[in-house]
Amino acid sequence: MKTLLLYPKFPQSFWSYDRFMEIAGLKAVLPPLGLITVASLLPKTWQIRFCDRNVAPETDADWAWCDLVILSAMLVQQQDFHNLIQKAVKLGKKVAVGGPYPTAVPEEAIHSGAHYLILDEGELTIPLFLEAIAQGKTTGLFRSSEKPDVTLSPIPRFDLLQQDAYLMMAVQFSRGCPFNCEFCDIIALYGRKPRTKEPEQILTELQTLYDLGWRGSIFMVDDNFIGNQRNVKRLLRALSPWLAEHNYPFTFLTEASVNLAEDDELLSLMVESGFYAVFLGIETPDQESLHVTGKVQNTRQPLVEACRKINDAGLLIYAGFILGFDGERAGAGARIQEFVSETSIPQPMLGILQAPPLTALWHRLKGEERLIMGERIHPTGDQNTLMNFIPTRPIAEIAQDYVEGFWTMYEPKQYLKRCFEQCLRIGVPLKPRQTMKFPLAKGFHLVLQVMWYQGICRSEIRGQFWRQLWVIFWQKPQVLNMYLGLCAAGEHFWEYRVLARERIMEQLGYDPLNVLA
C-alpha cells in the first residue's frame, strides 16, 4: 500500500512563533509526534511518504503516487484538514483520519468525505483499521473504549523528520491526567489514570534521536508530566546518568500541574535531569473560579508562592490563563495582569474559555441550553475566539478584558522587563548546564537578528535591551541563551497581539481598546 502521511498546517496562533521561526531560519516549533507514531504502527511492507505541511508542502508527484492518505489533526488545524480530505477525495484517493479533532467531532470528517476514521488511541484502533483493509472494506469507523498499555507503544519514526526545520523534538512519557478540570478534554480522550512508559523506553527513544544527530531541546509532550509522580521519578533517576554519559546532548521542557511546587524531590530531579522550563495551567488567580471549574489542585497553596518555588528550583515558567469562567467577577483581566506582573511570567497564554466537545463543561452547558448553536458550536482552538456558549457576564466585557490584557502584557517594554526579571529569578544549580540548546550556526544568526531588531531598529526598547543584556551577561551568564531566546520570541508576540486584537474586532464589530479609551 502506497501511503501518504500528511500533517495539516497550523494557522498563525499564540504557539506558532511565526516571526521567531522566520528570523531563526526554522519552519515549525514541534514535529507531529502522533503521526510519526502512526507510521511505526503501519505494516513494514507498506510504502510510506511523510509530509509535515508546516515545513514544506507535498508535491503533485506525492498525490499521484499514493493509494491512501492518512491525516492527523488537532482542532486548530481543522481548516487545512478539511481541505486535504476534500482534495484527496477529488483525486480518487482513499482517506483515513485520526487524532484529537476527528476523535472529538467525527461527523465533521465524515461530512468532508473521509473513508476511514481511526479514532481514540492508535495502538488499539490501527490494528482494527488494518484488518478492515485486509478484508477489502472501503469504509469504516474504528473505536476503542479501552486505553492501550503505552509500555507496548513503538518507537516513533523520527527518521522521517527533517530535523533542522524544527525548534524542538518531541517525546511522550505519559498519557492521561489525574485531575478533573471541567473545561479540559484530556481526561475524556486519555483518561484520569496516567499511563506511563518504562524509563528504558524513553531512553531508547532518546538514543534514537541522538543517533540521528539531534542535539537541542526536547519537549515532553505529556499533558501532565507529573500525573504519576512515582513513575516520573523513576524516569528522572534513569535519565540523569544517561545524559551525563552522552555529554548532555538534550535539554527538556514539559507541561505540569501547579502541585509540582509541593514536591521538593521532584523539582530537584527535574532540574538535575536537564529540565529548564515548565508550562503551568494556572488559569486564574481567582479562587472562586478555580473551584467552579474543578481546578482544585491550584487552590492548595498560594499560586504566587508556588511559582516562586518553581523558579527558585531552577525552572523557567510558561503559563496559561483563561477568561470567562462561570461566576467570574468583573476585573478578572486586571487581576491576571497583576499576577503576571508579580510573578514575571514572560509568556502568559491568555485565552477566552471554550467548551470543547467531550468535556464535562460541554455536557453541562448543553444541558443548561447555553451552547451557541451554529458555526461557533465547535470551538476553533484559537485563544482569541469568542466563547461558544453564553457566559455569566457579558461577552463584550470578557472580550475587553482579553484584548486589553493581551495588548498590555505584550507591550514591548513590559514583555522585556518580565523576561529579564524571570531570568534573574531562576535559581541556578551548582553544576553548570545549558538552559536551552540551539544549533550553533542558527543560534548565532538568531542572536545577530535579535540585536539588530531590538538593539538597533526598535528605538522604544533599544536602551532597555542593551542594559538588561549587560546585566544578564555579568550577573547570570548561565541563562544568557534563555534570555536571548525569550527576547527573540517577543518579535512574534508583538505581531501576534495586533492579530489577536483584529480577530476580536472582527467578531465584535468594534475595537474594545477604543471603547476603553
C-alpha positions in Angstrom: 0.0 0.0 0.0 1.4 3.4 -1.1 0.6 5.7 1.8 1.0 9.4 2.1 1.0 10.7 5.7 0.1 14.4 5.8 0.1 16.8 8.8 -2.1 19.9 8.2 -1.0 23.4 8.5 -1.4 25.4 11.7 -2.8 28.9 11.4 -0.9 31.8 13.0 -1.5 31.4 16.7 0.0 32.1 20.1 2.2 29.0 19.9 3.1 29.2 16.2 6.0 31.6 16.9 5.8 32.7 13.2 8.2 35.7 13.4 10.6 33.8 15.7 10.7 30.9 13.2 11.4 33.3 10.3 14.4 35.0 11.9 15.7 31.7 13.3 15.6 30.0 9.9 13.2 27.4 11.1 9.8 26.1 9.9 7.9 24.7 12.9 8.2 24.5 16.7 7.4 20.8 17.0 7.1 17.7 14.8 3.9 15.7 14.7 4.7 13.0 17.2 1.3 11.3 16.8 1.6 10.9 13.1 5.2 9.5 13.1 4.0 7.1 15.8 1.2 6.0 13.5 3.9 5.4 10.9 5.5 2.9 13.3 2.2 1.1 13.6 1.7 0.5 9.9 2.9 -2.7 8.2 6.6 -2.8 7.3 5.6 -3.9 3.8 3.7 -0.6 3.2 5.5 2.2 1.3 5.3 5.4 3.2 5.9 9.1 2.4 5.6 11.7 5.1 4.9 15.4 4.8 4.6 18.0 7.5 2.9 20.8 5.7 4.2 23.3 8.3 7.7 22.5 7.0 7.1 22.0 3.3 4.1 21.2 1.1 3.6 17.8 -0.5 4.1 17.6 -4.3 1.8 16.7 -7.2 4.0 13.6 -7.6 3.2 12.6 -4.0 -0.5 12.8 -4.7 -0.2 10.8 -8.0 2.0 8.1 -6.3 -0.2 7.3 -3.3 -3.2 5.0 -2.9 -4.1 6.1 0.7 -3.8 9.4 2.5 -3.6 9.4 6.3 -4.2 12.6 8.2 -4.0 13.5 11.9 -5.2 16.8 13.3 -5.9 18.9 16.3 -8.9 21.3 16.5 -6.9 24.3 15.5 -5.8 22.6 12.2 -9.4 22.0 11.1 -9.4 24.3 8.0 -6.4 22.6 6.3 -7.5 19.2 7.5 -10.9 19.5 5.7 -9.2 21.0 2.6 -6.9 18.0 2.4 -9.7 15.4 2.8 -11.6 17.1 0.0 -8.6 17.2 -2.3 -7.8 13.6 -1.7 -11.4 12.5 -2.4 -11.5 14.7 -5.6 -8.3 12.9 -6.8 -9.8 9.5 -6.1 -7.7 8.6 -3.1 -8.8 6.8 0.0 -8.6 8.9 3.1 -8.0 7.7 6.7 -8.1 10.3 9.6 -7.3 10.3 13.3 -6.1 12.5 16.1 -7.8 14.6 18.8 -10.0 16.6 16.4 -11.8 13.8 14.5 -12.0 11.8 17.7 -13.9 14.6 19.3 -16.1 15.5 16.3 -16.1 12.5 13.9 -19.1 13.7 12.0 -17.2 16.7 10.5 -14.6 14.4 9.0 -17.3 12.2 7.6 -19.0 15.2 6.1 -15.8 16.2 4.3 -15.6 12.7 2.8 -13.1 10.7 4.9 -13.5 7.0 4.3 -11.8 5.6 7.4 -12.0 7.1 10.9 -9.2 5.7 13.2 -10.3 7.3 16.4 -9.2 7.2 20.1 -5.6 5.8 20.6 -3.9 4.3 17.6 -2.3 1.4 19.4 -5.7 -0.2 19.6 -7.6 1.2 16.6 -5.0 1.0 13.9 -5.0 -2.9 14.0 -8.7 -2.7 13.5 -8.2 -0.5 10.5 -5.6 -2.8 9.1 -7.9 -5.8 9.5 -10.6 -3.9 7.6 -8.2 -3.1 4.8 -7.1 -6.7 4.6 -10.8 -7.7 4.3 -11.2 -5.3 1.4 -13.5 -2.9 3.3 -13.7 0.6 1.7 -15.0 2.5 4.7 -15.0 2.1 8.5 -15.1 3.7 11.9 -12.7 2.2 14.4 -13.0 3.0 18.1 -12.0 1.5 21.4 -13.3 2.3 24.9 -10.2 0.7 26.4 -6.9 2.5 26.9 -3.7 0.9 25.5 -0.7 -0.1 27.5 1.8 2.5 26.5 4.7 0.3 27.5 3.9 -1.5 24.2 4.0 1.6 22.1 6.6 1.6 19.3 9.4 4.0 18.8 8.2 6.9 16.6 9.6 7.2 13.1 11.9 10.1 14.0 13.9 9.2 10.8 11.0 10.6 8.7 11.6 14.1 10.1 13.5 17.0 8.5 15.2 17.7 11.9 16.8 21.0 11.0 13.3 22.5 10.3 12.2 22.2 14.0 12.9 24.3 17.1 12.4 21.2 19.3 11.9 17.5 19.1 9.0 15.8 20.9 8.9 12.7 23.1 5.9 11.4 25.2 6.3 9.7 28.5 2.7 9.5 29.7 -1.0 9.9 28.7 -3.8 11.0 31.0 -4.2 13.3 33.9 -5.4 12.5 37.5 -7.3 15.8 37.8 -10.9 16.7 36.8 -10.8 20.2 35.3 -14.3 20.8 33.8 -13.1 22.5 30.6 -10.3 20.0 29.7 -10.8 17.3 27.1 -7.6 15.4 28.0 -9.4 13.2 30.6 -12.1 12.4 28.0 -9.5 11.5 25.4 -6.9 9.7 27.5 -8.5 9.1 30.9 -7.8 10.1 34.5 -5.3 7.3 35.2 -1.9 8.4 33.9 -0.3 5.6 31.9 3.5 5.8 31.6 6.2 4.3 29.5 9.1 2.5 31.1 12.3 4.5 31.7 14.1 2.2 29.3 11.6 3.0 26.5 12.2 6.8 26.9 16.0 6.2 26.9 15.7 4.1 23.7 13.7 6.9 22.1 16.3 9.5 23.2 19.1 7.2 21.9 17.3 7.0 18.6 17.2 10.8 18.4 20.8 11.0 19.5 21.9 8.5 16.8 20.0 10.5 14.2 22.1 13.6 15.1 19.6 15.7 17.1 21.2 18.0 19.7 19.0 20.5 21.4 15.7 20.9 23.3 13.1 18.2 23.6 9.5 18.8 24.6 8.0 16.1 26.8 4.5 16.5 25.3 2.6 14.9 28.2 -0.5 16.9 29.2 0.7 16.5 32.8 4.2 15.2 33.1 3.9 14.7 36.9 0.5 12.9 36.8 2.1 9.7 38.1 4.8 11.1 40.4 6.2 7.7 41.4 6.9 6.7 37.8 8.2 10.1 36.7 10.8 10.0 39.5 11.9 6.5 38.2 12.3 8.1 34.8 14.3 11.1 36.0 16.6 8.9 38.1 17.4 6.9 34.9 17.6 10.0 32.7 20.2 11.9 34.7 23.1 9.4 34.3 22.2 8.8 30.6 22.6 12.5 29.9 25.9 12.5 31.7 27.2 9.6 29.7 26.2 11.3 26.5 27.7 14.7 27.5 24.3 16.3 28.0 23.0 16.5 24.4 19.5 17.5 25.3 17.6 19.8 27.5 13.9 19.4 28.3 10.7 21.3 28.9 7.2 20.0 29.7 3.7 20.7 31.0 2.8 20.0 34.6 0.2 20.9 37.2 1.0 23.5 39.8 1.3 20.9 42.6 4.8 20.4 41.3 5.7 23.0 43.8 4.7 20.7 46.6 7.4 18.1 45.9 10.9 19.3 46.5 12.4 16.0 45.4 10.6 16.0 42.1 11.7 19.6 41.4 15.3 18.7 42.2 15.2 15.6 40.0 13.8 17.5 37.1 16.5 20.2 37.2 19.2 17.5 37.6 17.8 15.8 34.5 18.1 18.7 32.2 14.7 20.3 32.5 14.9 24.1 32.1 11.2 25.1 31.8 7.7 24.0 32.6 4.2 25.2 31.4 1.7 25.6 34.2 -2.1 25.7 33.8 -2.7 28.5 36.3 -5.9 29.7 34.6 -6.8 32.4 37.1 -5.7 33.8 40.4 -9.4 33.9 41.5 -10.0 31.1 43.9 -13.8 31.0 43.3 -13.3 30.4 39.6 -10.8 27.6 40.3 -13.4 25.8 42.4 -16.1 26.4 39.9 -14.1 24.7 37.1 -12.8 21.9 39.3 -9.1 23.1 39.3 -8.7 22.3 42.9 -5.1 21.4 42.6 -4.4 25.1 42.2 -6.0 26.0 45.5 -3.8 24.1 47.9 -1.2 26.7 48.2 -0.8 30.4 47.2 -0.1 30.5 43.5 2.5 33.3 43.7 4.4 31.2 46.3 4.2 28.1 44.1 5.6 30.0 41.1 8.5 31.4 43.1 9.4 28.0 44.5 9.5 26.5 41.0 11.7 29.4 39.8 14.0 29.0 42.8 14.4 25.4 41.9 15.8 26.4 38.5 12.8 26.3 36.1 11.5 28.9 33.8 7.7 29.2 33.9 5.3 29.4 31.0 1.7 29.6 32.0 -1.9 29.6 30.7 -4.7 31.9 31.8 -8.4 31.8 30.9 -11.2 34.4 31.0 -14.9 33.6 31.1 -15.5 31.1 33.9 -19.0 30.9 35.3 -19.4 33.4 38.2 -16.3 35.3 37.2 -16.2 38.7 38.8 -15.6 41.9 36.9 -11.9 42.9 36.7 -10.7 39.3 36.1 -8.4 40.5 33.4 -6.8 43.1 35.6 -6.2 40.5 38.3 -4.5 38.2 35.8 -2.3 41.1 34.7 -1.4 41.8 38.3 -0.5 38.2 38.9 1.7 38.0 35.8 3.5 41.2 36.8 4.1 39.9 40.3 5.5 36.5 39.1 7.3 37.9 36.0 6.0 35.0 33.8 7.3 36.1 30.4 4.8 34.5 28.0 1.4 34.2 29.6 -1.0 32.5 27.3 -4.2 34.4 27.8 -7.3 32.8 26.3 -11.1 33.0 26.3 -12.9 30.0 27.7 -14.2 27.5 25.2 -16.3 24.4 25.7 -14.7 21.7 23.7 -16.8 18.6 22.7 -16.5 15.6 25.1 -15.7 17.8 28.1 -17.7 18.0 31.3 -18.2 21.7 30.6 -19.7 20.9 27.2 -22.2 18.4 28.6 -23.2 20.8 31.5 -23.7 23.8 29.2 -25.6 21.6 26.7 -27.9 20.5 29.5 -28.4 24.1 30.6 -29.1 25.1 26.9 -26.3 27.6 26.9 -24.3 26.4 23.9 -24.4 28.8 21.0 -25.7 26.7 18.1 -24.4 27.3 14.5 -20.9 27.9 13.3 -19.5 28.6 16.8 -20.8 25.4 18.5 -17.4 23.8 18.0 -14.5 26.0 19.1 -11.7 26.8 16.6 -8.9 26.1 19.0 -7.7 29.7 18.9 -7.3 31.5 22.2 -8.8 34.7 20.6 -12.1 33.2 19.6 -15.2 34.3 21.5 -16.8 31.6 23.6 -19.2 29.0 22.0 -21.6 29.4 24.9 -23.5 32.1 26.8 -21.3 33.2 29.8 -22.5 34.5 33.1 -21.1 38.0 32.4 -21.3 40.0 29.2 -19.3 38.6 26.3 -18.3 42.2 25.4 -16.8 42.7 28.9 -14.8 39.4 28.6 -13.6 40.4 25.2 -12.4 43.8 26.5 -10.5 42.1 29.3 -8.9 39.8 26.8 -7.8 42.4 24.3 -6.7 44.9 27.0 -4.8 42.2 28.9 -3.0 40.8 25.9 -2.2 44.2 24.5 -0.8 45.4 27.8 1.2 42.3 28.8 2.8 42.1 25.4 3.7 45.8 25.1 7.4 45.5 24.2 8.8 47.2 27.3 6.6 45.2 29.7 7.5 42.0 27.9 11.3 42.5 28.0 11.0 43.6 31.7 9.4 40.2 32.6 11.9 38.2 30.6 14.7 40.0 32.4 13.1 39.6 35.9 12.2 35.9 35.3 15.8 35.0 34.2 17.3 36.8 37.2 14.8 35.0 39.5 15.6 31.5 38.3 17.8 29.5 40.6 21.0 28.2 39.0 22.1 24.7 40.0 25.6 24.1 41.4 26.6 22.1 38.3 26.9 24.2 35.2 24.4 23.3 32.5 22.7 24.7 29.4 19.3 26.1 29.9 18.3 25.9 26.2 20.1 24.3 23.3 20.1 25.6 19.8 22.2 24.6 16.7 25.3 26.8 16.7 25.0 28.3 13.3 21.3 29.1 13.6 21.8 30.3 17.2 24.5 32.8 16.1 22.2 34.0 13.3 19.3 34.4 15.7 21.4 36.4 18.2 22.5 38.8 15.5 18.9 39.2 14.4 17.7 40.0 17.9 20.5 42.5 18.4 19.6 44.2 15.1 15.9 44.4 15.7 15.8 45.1 19.4 19.2 46.7 19.9 19.2 49.0 16.9 15.9 49.2 15.0 13.3 49.4 17.8 14.1 52.8 19.3 11.4 52.4 22.0 13.3 49.5 23.7 16.8 50.0 22.4 18.3 51.2 25.6 16.3 48.8 27.8 17.5 45.9 25.6 21.2 46.7 26.0 21.0 47.5 29.7 19.3 44.2 30.5 21.6 42.2 28.3 24.6 43.7 30.0 23.2 42.8 33.5 22.4 39.2 32.4 25.8 38.8 30.9 27.7 39.9 34.0 25.4 38.7 36.8 23.9 35.4 35.4 25.6 34.3 32.2 24.2 30.7 32.7 20.8 32.0 31.5 22.1 34.2 28.7 20.9 31.9 25.9 17.5 31.5 27.6 17.1 35.3 27.9 18.0 35.9 24.3 15.6 33.2 23.2 12.8 34.9 25.1 13.7 38.3 23.6 13.6 36.7 20.1 10.1 35.3 20.8 9.0 38.8 21.5 9.2 39.6 17.8 6.4 37.0 17.3 4.2 38.3 20.2 4.4 41.9 19.1 3.0 40.9 15.8 0.5 38.5 17.2 -1.0 40.9 19.7 -2.1 43.0 16.7 -3.6 40.0 15.0 -5.4 38.9 18.2 -6.9 42.4 18.6 -8.1 42.3 14.9 -9.7 38.9 15.3 -11.7 40.1 18.3 -12.7 43.3 16.5 -13.9 41.2 13.6 -16.1 39.1 15.9 -17.4 42.0 17.9 -17.8 44.5 15.1 -15.8 47.2 17.1 -12.4 47.7 18.8 -12.5 47.0 22.5 -9.5 49.2 23.1 -11.2 52.2 21.6 -14.2 51.6 23.9 -11.8 51.5 26.9 -10.3 54.8 25.7 
